[in-house]
């Protein structure tokens, strides 16, 4: 820290990042409280930030500029220098900052501040560039999520099973770098030399079953630009490795394809029925709608904004909306529902929100009443907590249209409920409603817009498979001020439990203690009362009379108790922001997704939350229990639910998701590929042309890789390869590769020639994939292009442009001699021109001139 900050009075409060709360929660001596104001932002005004810095420096202020990427740091320094301002790029700030100088530092800072007392300003990337750090690659991430399912190499560990679309199930060994020969390419630089030079490539090394008994396993080197052909194997038990070139894999894929056709038919029937029905097309946003949205006290996450736009677009169409909103606990699903409900009410329609528990009815009533305050919205609840008189008034109001919105439990599905003009049904945790409610739900959904919400993470691949049948949005960005839950796994000890409860009580919080045996739950509560006599303890379990159980939950919500000893009934439907310590007894007895759901009960506010997963150290853990506890401990970051859901499918098998009769096929090809097949089958039935994903061999004697000197971290190199693979896929936007290149330059500086070559090769891959080619390979001084149907006219053109070239119709192959060229970039350009000659772009149709 610069010396100038050291003498500040520690009693002063810091208006941190524009937030009026002081940092009184930090007792750490590394934190300094200072009297500061937020730095101004200059979104959309590039010159505004530079003029502000110039003004500060002219008044003898010291300015610190921070940016996350090396490229951004260099650019900031260059821009300031061009304006004649003193700018210094530095790794470490000096102890004494010089007045009139701007120090440019590579660092991650959320938001800046200005200190009048010291004439010191700190500007983050957000203020200087007018955009939040970290969101610059959001478009790239968005297109990556649209691509066909691919393996996430960042999640791969040695020994993990993966599925290669062509070769079947293999085992991931490591990421390796190999030298590849130029394959007989002639280069002017090497003319006269008999030595062929080599180039570097990076590959994922996979191991397959041995081709002969007693031999080591076969190896497959998968280029990093072919990640789209791989998916993680998810399917329960450890699978048998496939034999490369064997018939078993083709047979397993064939069986699975036949099985998915029945599923696809059902899905298409659902889709067709919805497309044929006529719904209400809601009008555009009103001034009141904008007023409601501007009153939201938090900053929306990018995911929230895009989801809200998607929901509104659905509502404004005449086809009834059927959208599933998936997001981890506390990620802002309710605010999306608030805005959708208000939009419906603005059009004179009624809204019904169906929730699984009475406590959730009360909680949602509070939230919606607070957000709708000041607007003429008649909001009512319908659950066991309403008196008979209140219930009758609500039912009558729904029938005559005086009630605009009702929030209720399954009572809303009763025969006595009639709506005058229902326009939107919001279903919270839809999967928790039993079979007996499904028919009633279907009646409720007829010609009505439906927004279903779920905190149960849905694997991204499932989303890809059913997109278009039921629209889906995913909230994956944590809201501001949310902290990961600190998770501890270990043996049970009275001392640790007592300390955890007391620490929570000291900050006036509440504790969940989960014990899943009704027979001994009261004894456990008595033991806790002895350990922590000052705690007010309540007991809740499913065998209590329903009215008693509901009252206990409400009393805990109203802070009449400090500790709730309960069974897993708290797994869903509880939103108590004041409860931030969770203790689970015998955690080894629970399923993985269940542990994740229960852990989601804490950490819903701004306080740091703690979760203790405890087991009996006198009884050995099973291998499955050990895997579950290791996974829950490893995935404690915000939004870790997706990894947990997939890991749970690995441990339990995927049969439960799509029905037991499908589990054999899922085990045969892996969950991801199985769902991709469903998506393809649905596309066929809907008459869509499937984008072929044949395996493409693209091997050119060029140095195209990401050098370690440019990106040192193997993890970050894999991330870059993954983005390039996604951006060159058939579903990617036309400028996707340009965006990836810009991001690399932003983060790591000017890309070296090897990276420029890699991007250029990715462009070639995209062209070749769209043309359906299987090989674009250089060998023995020739380029071989396989998969070409060449009519006579193009054969003549090819012979004229490339004398000596040959077309072999039987193998659909074009052979062209490689020319003498100066460098790798020239060779890539030559190949691109050749592919353009073989596959000329269609000429634009010209209309006759009048």
MOQUIDA-V175827 format. One record per residue. SS is DSSP state (2 for helix, 1 for strand, 0 for the rest). D_LAST is the distance of its C-alpha to the last C-alpha in whole Angstrom. Layout:
SS;D_LAST
SS;D_LAST
This chain:
0;75
0;75
2;79
2;77
2;77
2;80
0;82
0;80
0;82
0;81
0;82
0;79
0;76
0;72
0;69
2;68
2;64
2;64
0;66
0;69
0;71
0;74
0;74
0;78
0;77
0;78
0;81
0;80
0;82
0;78
0;77
0;77
0;76
0;75
0;74
0;70
1;67
1;63
0;61
0;58
0;55
0;52
0;49
0;45
0;47
2;48
2;49
2;51
2;54
2;54
2;55
2;58
2;59
2;59
2;61
2;64
2;64
2;65
0;67
0;69
0;68
1;68
1;65
1;64
1;61
1;61
1;58
0;58
0;56
2;57
2;54
2;54
2;57
2;56
2;53
2;55
2;57
2;55
2;53
2;56
2;57
2;54
0;55
0;58
0;60
0;63
1;62
1;64
1;63
0;66
0;68
0;71
0;71
0;74
0;77
0;76
0;73
0;72
0;71
0;67
0;66
1;64
1;65
1;62
1;63
1;62
0;63
0;62
0;62
0;61
0;61
0;62
1;65
1;66
1;70
0;71
0;75
0;74
0;71
1;69
1;66
1;64
1;61
0;59
2;56
2;55
2;55
2;54
2;51
0;50
0;50
0;53
0;55
0;54
0;51
0;48
0;48
2;47
2;44
2;45
2;48
2;45
2;43
2;47
2;48
2;44
0;45
0;47
0;51
0;52
0;56
0;57
2;59
2;60
2;62
0;63
0;67
0;69
0;70
0;67
1;65
1;61
1;59
1;57
0;54
0;55
0;59
1;60
1;63
1;64
1;66
1;65
1;67
1;66
1;63
1;64
1;62
1;62
1;62
1;59
1;59
0;56
0;56
0;56
0;54
0;54
1;54
2;54
2;56
2;59
0;58
0;62
0;63
0;64
0;64
0;61
0;60
1;60
1;58
1;59
1;57
1;58
1;59
1;60
1;63
1;64
1;67
0;67
1;69
0;71
0;70
0;74
0;77
0;79
0;76
0;74
0;71
0;68
1;66
1;62
1;60
1;57
1;55
2;54
2;50
2;51
2;52
2;50
2;52
1;55
1;56
1;60
0;62
0;63
0;65
0;69
0;71
0;71
0;69
0;70
0;68
0;65
1;66
0;63
0;62
0;64
0;63
2;64
2;61
2;59
2;61
2;61
2;57
2;57
2;60
2;58
2;54
2;56
2;58
2;55
2;53
2;55
2;54
2;51
2;51
2;53
2;50
2;47
2;49
2;50
2;46
2;44
2;47
2;46
2;42
2;43
0;45
0;44
0;45
0;45
0;42
0;44
0;42
0;41
0;44
0;46
2;48
2;51
2;50
2;49
2;53
2;54
2;53
2;54
0;57
0;57
0;60
0;59
0;56
0;54
0;54
2;50
2;51
2;51
2;48
2;46
2;48
2;48
2;44
2;44
2;46
2;44
2;41
2;43
2;44
0;41
0;40
0;40
0;42
0;46
0;46
1;49
1;49
1;52
1;53
1;56
1;58
0;61
0;64
0;63
0;60
0;58
2;57
2;59
2;57
2;53
2;55
2;56
2;52
2;51
2;54
2;53
2;50
2;50
2;53
2;51
0;49
0;52
0;52
1;56
1;56
1;59
1;60
1;62
0;65
0;68
0;71
2;72
2;73
2;69
2;68
2;71
2;69
2;65
2;67
2;68
2;65
2;62
2;65
2;65
2;61
2;60
0;63
0;62
0;59
0;60
0;60
0;63
1;64
1;66
1;68
1;69
0;72
0;76
0;76
0;75
0;78
2;78
2;77
2;74
2;73
2;73
2;71
2;68
2;68
2;68
2;65
2;63
2;63
2;63
0;60
0;62
0;62
0;59
1;60
1;63
1;64
1;66
0;68
2;68
2;69
2;66
2;65
0;68
0;68
0;69
0;66
0;63
0;60
0;58
0;55
1;55
1;52
1;53
1;55
1;57
1;59
1;61
0;62
2;61
2;63
2;66
0;66
0;68
2;67
2;68
2;66
2;63
2;62
2;63
2;60
2;58
2;58
2;58
2;54
0;53
0;49
0;51
1;49
1;52
1;53
1;55
1;57
1;59
0;62
0;62
0;60
0;58
0;57
2;53
2;53
2;54
2;51
2;48
2;49
2;49
0;46
0;44
0;47
0;48
1;47
1;49
1;50
1;52
1;54
0;56
0;56
0;60
0;60
0;61
0;65
0;66
0;68
0;68
0;72
1;74
1;76
1;79
1;80
1;84
1;87
0;88
0;91
2;93
2;93
2;89
2;88
2;90
2;89
2;85
2;86
2;88
2;85
2;83
2;85
2;86
0;82
0;83
0;80
1;81
1;81
1;80
1;83
1;81
0;84
0;83
0;86
2;87
2;91
2;92
2;89
2;92
2;94
2;91
2;91
2;95
2;95
2;92
2;94
2;97
2;95
0;93
0;95
0;93
0;90
0;89
1;89
1;87
1;86
1;83
0;83
0;81
0;85
0;85
0;85
2;81
2;82
2;84
2;82
2;79
2;82
2;83
2;79
2;78
2;82
2;81
2;77
0;79
0;81
0;85
0;85
0;85
1;85
1;83
1;85
1;82
0;81
2;77
2;76
2;75
0;73
0;70
0;69
0;71
0;70
0;73
0;72
0;76
1;77
1;76
1;79
1;78
1;81
1;81
0;84
0;84
2;80
2;81
2;81
0;77
0;74
2;72
2;69
2;72
2;73
2;70
2;69
2;73
2;72
0;69
0;72
0;73
0;71
0;68
0;69
0;70
0;73
0;74
0;74
1;77
1;77
1;80
1;80
1;84
1;85
0;89
0;90
0;93
0;90
0;88
0;85
0;83
2;80
2;77
2;79
2;79
2;75
2;74
2;76
2;75
2;71
2;72
2;74
2;71
0;68
0;69
0;66
0;64
0;61
0;63
2;63
2;60
2;63
2;66
2;64
2;63
2;66
2;68
2;66
2;67
2;71
2;70
0;68
0;64
2;65
2;66
2;63
2;61
0;64
2;67
2;66
2;63
2;65
2;66
2;62
2;62
2;65
2;63
2;60
0;61
2;59
2;56
2;55
2;56
2;54
2;51
2;51
2;51
2;48
2;46
2;48
2;46
2;43
2;43
2;44
0;41
0;39
0;38
0;38
0;41
0;40
0;42
0;45
0;47
0;49
0;47
1;50
1;48
1;51
0;50
0;53
0;52
0;54
0;52
0;54
0;55
0;58
0;62
0;62
0;58
0;59
0;63
0;63
2;62
2;61
2;58
2;57
2;57
2;55
2;53
2;52
2;52
2;49
2;47
2;48
2;46
2;43
0;42
0;42
0;39
0;39
0;39
0;37
0;35
0;37
2;40
2;41
2;41
2;42
2;45
2;46
2;45
2;48
2;50
2;50
2;51
2;54
2;55
0;54
0;52
0;51
0;53
2;51
2;52
2;51
2;47
2;48
2;48
2;45
2;43
2;45
2;44
2;40
2;41
2;43
2;40
2;37
2;40
2;41
2;37
0;37
0;40
0;42
0;46
1;47
1;46
1;49
1;51
1;54
0;56
0;53
1;50
1;47
1;47
1;44
1;45
0;43
0;40
0;38
0;37
0;35
2;35
2;32
2;33
2;37
2;36
2;34
2;37
2;39
2;37
2;37
0;40
0;43
0;46
0;44
1;45
1;43
1;46
0;44
0;48
0;48
0;44
1;45
1;44
1;46
1;45
1;48
0;48
0;48
0;50
1;49
0;50
0;50
2;49
2;46
2;45
2;46
2;44
2;41
2;41
2;41
2;38
2;36
2;38
2;37
2;33
2;33
2;35
0;33
0;29
0;27
0;24
0;21
0;18
0;16
0;12
0;9
0;6
0;4
0;0
